[in-house]
Structures are given as structure tokens and as C-alpha cells.
């Protein structure tokens, strides 16, 4: 801090040494004792407390104690208000660069780079998953053998603070490294052409107002388009406060008690993961409304049966399964249980993004046709035998359901156990019957399903294992895969 004790003292007293940005702690950049941040995206204010801003606007942060929402003053407009903290980064930091993606996994980097609109040479830099303090450069490439694919290069750190991919070319900053390889390939697969497009980050709340008080008035919601209806209610696309697009699940009165729903919702609100649909708010008086983030392509089941999903080949389907496994691995780590995992409860967004919805709700349903477990409304074909027969729901019964979801994926949404009713399924599964391998489905994928359907729940794999297996499927298990007519 310019080695000036007075400045340092004033700065630390005012702001403290660190400010959270995008859930990480980064050293702050300041100019003459003022903390300056820059907007990474455009943002439209959702309430009178928020501040609208455009990408590139600079801010002074007034108060960062709220975590996800910071009070800020725009140096461009002079306006004061709350801004989402994951929409800004310290000026001149690597977090402020278009090409910096932070804590992004290898698989998610490949998903983003292989999005159809990206040309060869599209790139991003992310934290290394394997080496603390190092980074990875991921570049979209193309050749005759592999077609479109992604190459990853480790960026190592010098003890002196610089960076290098090869010791022959060393740089003081990551920005200089990017500039160098933008001018020439210099041993990389190709030169760096354009940073990968960064999607808008998801907000954890609708606004600063709903952060802690997330029971909202029904009048604040406008239901615009009905997206679907099920046994217990409907799903709508709507807006909150006239500003924010949301999905609203409306439950038929009597489906569950408002008190137990609110209790469960407190837990659901705390679950945060890229592959889980974010719960934003609730209307807890009947009819209960559940307000979540909006996913444009609807349920995975409809997507596979009637949407773009009908044309998908195995690599895309396996990738979607890997995303669901990643979300379930998080639920596993949090010692939570879904209880109703199936393609109807997975939602699809842009670039084949999959997110898990309706986790934990099944436990609360009070309908007799459901609670009997063998009743007409109970999803028997997806349910592990110990859960269907004895009500023993665990993360291992979720693993069984995941095996059925894999079958739904490779059969493009076909109802499991075709030609059998619920009672027959229960009897046959108890006798050891398991669905056979569908046409064109590799044996290795069917073998994975059979592992999920082991009679002894403890012998079924973990979601952590399932995620790793599916993410590496085409390198470790099926490197010789060739597309067929259906898969």
C-alpha cells in the first residue's frame, strides 16, 4: 500500500484487508484510499434499492457486510444503491478480465468452450483443480481426427511471482501471457483468438430485500405462461416485482402443510450449487407458491421426448447425466436426500445445462394416493425397492433412481419398464428383474445402471463416483465410441 503507514491505516480501518468477491477472498485494489470495482456485466435494478449499471462502470464500495449484495456508489452516474457482488471485481485484477473464469472445473470449461457459437481459438483461464496457486489455460481447437475439442495447458507460477506455460517464455502477469499467445501460437495448438463468452452469474436471491425475508406477497408475482402441470400443481413462467423473470410452482391446496413446507424450504434455500435450481422465495399460505430461477428449455423429460433432445447422441446425453450426478454429489455431501429423482424433475437451460429441481419436496406430500407408496400417484418405477416397500429413503435410494434416469436418457424419455404396471414392476424387481440393455446403448453404460440397481443399497456407487465415471466416460471407458442412428 505504497509503504505509507497513514494511508495503510486509514484504508484498513475503513475497509479491512479483504473483501469477498464471487465467494473468494481477493486482495483489494485501491486508488488514493478509495476501493474501486468494475462491473463485469450489465445489470437492471429489480427494486428501488438496487442500482442499474452497465459493463465497465466503476464503483466505490460503501458497505460489503451483506455478502451477496454490496452497497455501492457509481463513479459513472453518481447513483447509490445495492449491487450483486458477483457482478463486479477489483479494477485491474485478473477477476476483471473477460477471459478469467475463476473456480471453473475442467468439464465445465469444455462445456462452455464447445458451445456452438465459439470459433477455434476461443479460450479461458481458470484456477487449476490439481495445483494450488496455478492456473489452467483452456483453448477450443479443431483437427481432422478429433473434430472440435478442448486442449488444457497448465500455467505455473514462478517463485518470483511471474507465470509461464513453458520456461522459455516467462511473464510478470497473466495479462502479458495472454497478450503474447494472442499474437502467436508459440507452441500452443493455436493462438488465442477470443475470450469465451461468460454467461450472467446466478444470483442467490431476488434482491437484498428477499435475502432474509423470502416469504413474499402473492401480489408481487405475475404468472405469464403455463409451462406444465402435474398431479400436485402447475409450473408457470412469471415475473417478480414486474422486473425479474422467475419460475413459479403452484401447489394444489392440501398437497402439503404450509408449516412443514416452510421448515423444509429453510433447508432448501441454503443448498447452493450450479447444478441445483436455486430457490428464491415462497408464498407460504395456500395455495403455496415456490419461486425459483427460470430454465428456458423446460423439463428434461419433455426435452427428450418432444424437444431438441430427440436428436441428441450419446456424448451429449452422458454429459447431461454427468451434470445431474454433479448436483446429486453435492446433495450427497450435504447429507440431504432428493426422494424423487427422475427426468421430469430435471430442468434444461441453454447449452444443454441441466439442473435438479424439487429436491426434498416429496417427503411433505400428504395425498393418500401418494403416501400409500403403492398408490396411483407414487413414482414406483423410479423408486428403490426398500423405499417403495418399507419407506426407507436414503441417498442410496436416490442412486437407484439415477440409474432409471440414465435409462430415460438413452431411450429419449421412454417410460421405464414398458408394458408393465406398477404392481408388476414391484414384484418383478423384488424377484431380481432388471431392465435389459437398450439398442445402441454401450454395455458399459448398462453395467453402470445395474450397479445403481443393486439389491443391497450399500453396494450401490456414490454420486461422487458416478460423476467422475460419467465425466471421463469417453476417455476412460468408451474411447472407441462411434455415433449410431439413435445414440
N, C-alpha and C positions, 0 to 999 in steps of 0.2 A: 504494500500500500504506500508506494513512494517513500518508504522508510521515514514517514513523517508521523511521529508519535501522536501529535494532536489530531491529525486527520484520522489516523487509525482508531484512536479512542472514540472520537465522535461517531465514526462510522459503525463501530462495533456496538456502541451504546444504543444507537438508533435502530440498526437492522439486525444485529447479531452476525456471527461469522458466516452462516449458511442460510439459504432459503430453499425450500423444496421446489423442484421443478419436474413435472412429469414423474412424480413418485421417486425421484432420485435426489441426492443432495449434490449440488454443484457449487463450486466457489463462485462468488458473485463478481460481476464486472461493474465498476462504478467510475463515474467521472466527477471529479471535484466533490466527492462525498454524496453524490446522488446515484441511486441504483437505477440503471437503465435496462429495460427489457424491450424486446422487439416482437411484434405479432408475426406468427408463422402462418396464420390463416385469416380469412375474413370471418367475422362473427356478427350476427344480427342479435341485438338485445331482445331478450324474451320477456323481461319485466321492466318496470320503471327504475329498478335498482341497478340493472346491468348497463354496460357501456357497449354500443356498437362500435366496431373498428374494422379496418382493412389491413390486409397483409402488409408488413413493412412499417406500420405505425410504431412509434416509440412510446414507452410508458415509464413513469416513475411509480414504483410500488409503494403504497402508503401503509398497507397492513396485509400481512400474509398469514395471519394466525388461523384463518378458516380452512387452510389446506387446499381444497379443490377450487375455492373461489378467493381471489385476491382483490382488495380494494386498490384501485389504481387511478392515476391521472394521465390522460393522453397529452403528450407534448405536441401532437399534431392539431387536435381540436380544442384542447384545454378542458375537455369534459372529465368529470369524476364519476366513478361507479365501479361495480364489480365485474371482473373478467375471469373466464375459466383459466386456471393456472397452467393447464396442459396445452393452451393455445399460444403461449409465449415462451421466450428463452432469453437468457442474458445476451445483450448486444455483443457481437464479435466472438461469441462462444461457438464451439462446434455444434451445440444443440440448435443454434440458429441457422445452420446450413441446410439447404434443401435436400442435400444428399445424406444427411445424418439421421439414422433411424433408431439409434439407441439400443434398447434391450429387445431386439427382434431376433427370434430363433432362425436357424438355417432354413428350416422348412417353410416358415412364413416369408422369409426373404425370397425364396424360389417362387412361392405362390404369387407374390406381388410383381416380381420381375417378369414372370411368364404370362402376365395379363396381356391379352391380345393386342392392345394398343401400343405396347413398348417395342421400339426397334432394337436391333443388335447394338450393343454398346451402352444400353441403359444400365445404370449402376446405383449402388447404395453402399454406405459404410455403416456397420453396426458393431456393437460390443461383441467380442469373441465369447462364445459359450464355454470354451475349454480353457482359455488362458486369461487369468485375471489381469486387467490393465491393458490387454492387447485388443486390437480391433480386427474385423474381417471386411474385406472389400469383395462384394458380390456383383458379378457382371453377367448380363444376358449375352449369350454367344449363339452362333449357328454354324453347323457344318453338315456335309452330306450324310455322314454316318448317323449322327445323333439328332439332327434337326435342331430345333430350339432347345437350349439347355442353359444352365447357370454354372459359372465357374466361381470358386471361392478362393481368395488369397488372404493369408494371414498378414496383418500389419503389425510388426513388432515395435516395441518401444526401446529406445536406447537409454542407457543409464543417465546420459546427459540430458535426456528429455525429448530427443528427436524421434523420428519414425522412419521405418524402412520396410519394404517388402523383400528387396534383395540388398545385401550390404553394399553393393556397388553404387546404389543411389539412396542417399540419406537426406532427410528433410527436417527442418525445425518444427514445422506444423503440418497437420493433416491437410490444411488448405493448400499448402505448397505441393504436397504429394499429389493431391487431386489435379492441380494445375499441370504438373509435369506429365502425368499419364493421360491428361486430356489432349495434350499436344502430340503425343506419340505413344504407341503401344509399349515399346521398350521392354519386350519380353512377356507382356501380358497377352491374353488371347486376342484382344483388340483394344483400341484406345477408348477412353471414357468419353461417351458422346453426350448423354443427357441424364440428369438425376431421375431416379424412379419417382413417379407421382406418389405423393403422400396423401392418403385419404384423411378426411377430418377425424381427429381423435374423438372417441366417445366420451360424453360427459357422464359423471356418476349420478348427477341429479338434474332435475328440470331447471332449477335455479337455486340461488343462495337461499331463497325463502323456503323451498321444499327440502332443503338439506336435512333438517332435523324434524320439521313438521311436514311429514309427507302424506298425511291424510288431507286430501284436497276436496273442495266443494264440487259437487257434480256439475254445477253450472259452469265451472272453468273448462269443461270438456265439451267439444263438439264432435259428434260421431258423423263421419262424412260418407264412408263407403264400407259396406259389409263385406268382409273378406272370407268369412266362413262361419258355419255353425255346427255345433256338436251336441252331444247328449246333455251337456250341462250349461250351455250358453252359446254366445256368439263372439266372434272376433271382428273388430272394426278398425279401419284406418281413421284416425281423427286428428284433432289439434287440441293442444292445451294452451289456454290463455290467448287463443287466436294467433299464436306465433310459432308454435313448435309442433312438428309432426310426430305423432305417437301411435302406438297400437293400444287398443283398449279391449280387454276381455271382459265381457259382461256375463255374470253368473245368474242362472235362474234362481229365484228366491227358494230357500230351503235346501240348496245344494250343500252348503256348509255353514256352520255357525260363525257369525261375524267375529265373535270373541276369539275362537281358536284360529280363524284365518289371520287376524291381526297379529296374534302371537307368532304364527309361522312366518308371516311377512317380515317381522322384525329380523328373523334369521336370513330370509331370502335377500333382504336389502343389503345385508353385509357381504353376501357372496359376490365377488367381482372377478370376472375373468373374461378375456377376449372371446371365448367360445361359449359363454353363457349370455342369454338375453338379459339385459340389465333391467331390473325392476326400478321404476321411477317413483311411483306414487299409488295410492289406493283411495277408493271411496268405500268405506267400511260398512255403511248402512246398506241394507238390502234394497234393490239388487246390487250386490258387490261389483265394483269395477276394479280391474287390475290394469295399471298403466305401465307399459314397458316401451323400450326402444322399438322402432318400426323397422321391419325387414321386408324389403320390397318384393321378393320373389315368393313369399308365402311358405306353406309347409313343404317339407321335403317329400312327403307322400304325394301331394298334388303335383309338385315339380317333376317327380319321376314318372308319374302316370300320364299327365297331360301337358306338361311344360317342356322346357328345353332339355330336361333331364332324360327324356326318352332317347335322345341321340348320343348320350354320353357313353364313352368307352371306359374300360376298367381303370386306367390311371386316374381319371377324374373321380370315379366312384370310390376308389381306395383312398384318395386324398380327402374326400368328404368324410369317409369313415374315420380317418386319422384325426380330423378336426373334432369330431364328436368324442373320440377317445381322449383327446387332449382336455376337453371340457370336463369329461367324466373323471379323468385322472385328478383334476383339481377338486371335484366333489369328493373323491376318494380321500385326498389329502386333508380335506376339511372335516372328515368324519361325518359326512352328510349322506343321504340316500335320495335317489330320484323317485323310485317306485313306479314310474310309468314311462319308461324309455322306449320310444318307437318313432318311426319316421314322421308320424302325424304331429309329434311334439318337438321336431327339429325344424328350425326356420332357416330359410335360404336368403342370402343377400347378393350383392354384386360380386363378380369374380368367383362364384361358387363358394362364397363364405357360408359356413354352417354354424348355427348357434343353438344351444339347448334351451328349450322353454319348459315352463310348467313343472319345474323341479319341486318336489315336496308337497304339491297340492293334493295328490291322490289320497294321502293319508286322511285328509279332512272331509272327504265326500261322505255325506250322510244318507244318500239314496239307498233304499233297501235292495234294489236291483244291482247295486254295485257292492255294497258292504257284504252281501252274502258270498262274495268272491266267485261263486259259480253262476251268479245272476247274469241276465242278458247284457247288462251294460259293462260288465267287467272284462278287461282285455286279456282273456285267458290265454290266447295264442302267443302272447308276448311274455307271459309270466312264468317264472321258475316254479317247478312243482312244489317245492317246500313252501313257497309264498302262496300259491293258489290253494293248496290243501290245508296248510297249518297257519297261514298268516305270518310266516317268518320272512320278513323283508329285510335284506341286508344289501351291502354294496355288491355282494356276490350274486344276489338275485338280479341286480342291475346288469351284471356281466352276462347272465343268461339272456336278458332282454336285448343286450347289444348284439349277441350272436344272431338273434332273429332280425334285428335291424340290418345286419350285414346281408342276410338273405333278401330282405326287401330291396336293398341297393342293387344286388346283382340280378334280381328279377324285375327291376324297374317298377317297384311298388305293388307287386302281386300280393294278395292276401296269403299269409303263411298257411301251411297245411291245407292246400287246395282240396276241396271236396270233402273235408271233414268238419263236423260241427264241434262246438266247444267241449261237450261231454266226451266225444270220441278222442279229441286231442289229449285231454287229461288222462284218459285210460291208456291210450297208446304210448304216450310219453312215459308214464309210470312203468309200462312193460319194457321200456328201453328203445322205443321207436324214435328215430331222429330223421329229419328231412334229408333226402338224398342230394347229391351234388347237382346243381342245375347245369344245363347245356352251356358250354363255353366257359364255365367258371373253373379256374385252375383248382386242382386238388388241394394245393397249399392253402387256398382261401377257405375251402370247405373244411379242411382239417382245423383251421382256426375256429370256425363256427362250432365244430364238435368239441373243441376244448372249452368253449363258453357253455356248452350244454352237458358238461359232466354231471353225473348224478350227485356226487359229493361236492357240495358248494365250495369247500376249501381247496379242492383241486383245480378250480377254475382260475384262469390267469387274472392278474391285477390289470387295472386300466393303464397303469404306467407301462406295463409290458405290452399291452395291446397298442398303445400309442407308438411306442418305439418300433414294434414289428411292422405296423402299417406305414409309418413314415419311411422306413428303409426297405419296403416290400420289393421294389423293382431293382434295387441294387443287391440285396442280400438273398431274397427268396426266389424272385422270378426275373432274373436278368435277361432271359431269352424271350420275354413276352412279345408276341406279335398280335396286333388287333384282328378280331374276327368280325363277323356280321353284326353281332349284338354287343359283344364285350371286347 
